[in-house]
Amino acid sequence: MPFRKQLLENNRRWSERMTAQDPEFFRKLSRQQTPKYLWIGCSDSRVPANEIVGLMPGEVFVHRNVANVVVHTDFSCLSVLQYAVEVLRVEHIIVCGHYGCGGVIAAMGHGSLGLIDNWLRHIKDVYQRHAAELDAIDDREQRGRRLCELNVAEQAANVCYTTIVQNAWHHGQPLSVHGFIYGLADGILRDLGFRVAAAGDVPSIYSVT
């Protein structure tokens, strides 16, 4: 079967299955979007945000890019962040990486991959800031896993440094930022212990008053 027909057939079956479970599902979904969560994750096709946290369409607002990077000059990411915070008024922002991330592994190397080299530079910056810890890990796979974790923490911090998030906190809006990582090998989502929920937790150099 041609791929287009296969995808359309898969969609038809999914629609029928969802309607059988709840005849009002699509009518209700089309009338509202009130997610509590913004998910900033990797573009990797093996990490579907809704599915791995067991939530339905409409419950998670999603932005994805290579290696879940948050850059203050990335207007796509910032636009999603602003809409999620100011319009949808999400309560939680989750930055989620995953072990075995191709972007992170590529950033550990020295080969040229083309245009994406400029994007991976942000992850190389993370490596450089934590070089002493990372270089002390002899096993390359374990070093890569640790860099995946450190990258999540750095990008979650970058979310906190935005004027969008800090303005929300200054206005008393309940909002917290979290760092998670997903294991491709076991399907388990892990909390990395990163949680910031107030402007006072942001280093003063990044503080917006």
CORMOLIN-V675141 format. One record per residue. N is the residue number from 1. PHI is phi in radians with two decimals (999 if undefined). Layout:
BEGIN
n=<N/N>
phi=<PHI/PHI>
END
This chain:
BEGIN
n=<1/2/3/4/5/6/7/8/9/10/11/12/13/14/15/16/17/18/19/20/21/22/23/24/25/26/27/28/29/30/31/32/33/34/35/36/37/38/39/40/41/42/43/44/45/46/47/48/49/50/51/52/53/54/55/56/57/58/59/60/61/62/63/64/65/66/67/68/69/70/71/72/73/74/75/76/77/78/79/80/81/82/83/84/85/86/87/88/89/90/91/92/93/94/95/96/97/98/99/100/101/102/103/104/105/106/107/108/109/110/111/112/113/114/115/116/117/118/119/120/121/122/123/124/125/126/127/128/129/130/131/132/133/134/135/136/137/138/139/140/141/142/143/144/145/146/147/148/149/150/151/152/153/154/155/156/157/158/159/160/161/162/163/164/165/166/167/168/169/170/171/172/173/174/175/176/177/178/179/180/181/182/183/184/185/186/187/188/189/190/191/192/193/194/195/196/197/198/199/200/201/202/203/204/205/206/207/208/209>
phi=<999/-0.97/-1.05/-1.13/-1.13/-1.10/-1.13/-1.16/-1.18/-1.05/-1.11/-1.07/-1.15/-1.12/-1.05/-1.13/-1.15/-1.16/-1.19/-1.14/-1.27/-2.64/-1.00/-1.69/-0.98/-1.26/-1.12/-1.18/-1.11/-1.23/-1.68/-2.69/-2.42/-2.29/-1.25/-1.63/-2.18/-1.89/-1.92/-1.88/-2.31/-1.45/-1.26/-0.87/-1.18/-1.54/-2.18/-1.37/-0.94/-1.00/-1.16/-1.29/-1.88/1.15/-1.96/-1.58/-0.95/1.69/-1.77/-2.37/-1.60/-2.24/-2.23/-2.33/-2.66/-1.10/1.20/0.77/-1.66/-2.02/-2.07/-1.30/-1.88/-1.60/-1.25/-1.15/-1.09/-1.12/-1.15/-1.10/-1.07/-1.11/-1.09/-1.11/-1.40/-1.56/-1.78/-1.34/0.96/-1.08/-1.79/-2.40/-1.97/-1.98/-1.67/-2.18/-1.79/-2.61/-1.14/1.34/-1.12/-1.08/-1.15/-1.16/-1.10/-1.11/-1.17/-1.35/-1.67/-2.20/-1.34/-1.64/-1.96/1.83/-0.94/-1.14/-0.95/-1.19/-1.26/-1.19/-0.96/-1.11/-1.34/-1.06/-1.07/-1.10/-1.03/-1.06/-1.18/-2.09/-1.05/-1.06/-1.17/-1.21/-1.15/-1.39/-1.64/-1.22/-1.30/-1.10/-1.12/-1.17/-1.11/-1.13/-1.08/-1.18/-1.14/-1.03/-1.16/-1.12/-1.12/-1.04/-1.08/-1.13/-1.26/-1.13/-1.10/-1.05/-1.06/-1.13/-1.39/-1.25/-1.13/-1.05/-1.25/-1.14/-1.11/-1.07/-1.12/-1.09/-1.59/1.40/-1.32/-1.22/-2.73/-2.29/-2.01/-2.27/-2.11/-2.12/-2.43/-1.97/-1.71/-1.11/-1.31/-2.25/1.27/-1.71/-1.66/-2.06/-1.46/-1.47/1.46/-1.54/-2.62/-2.25/-2.34/-2.72/-1.08/-1.16/-1.53/-1.56/-0.92/-1.04/-1.11/-1.71/-1.19/-1.94/-1.90>
END
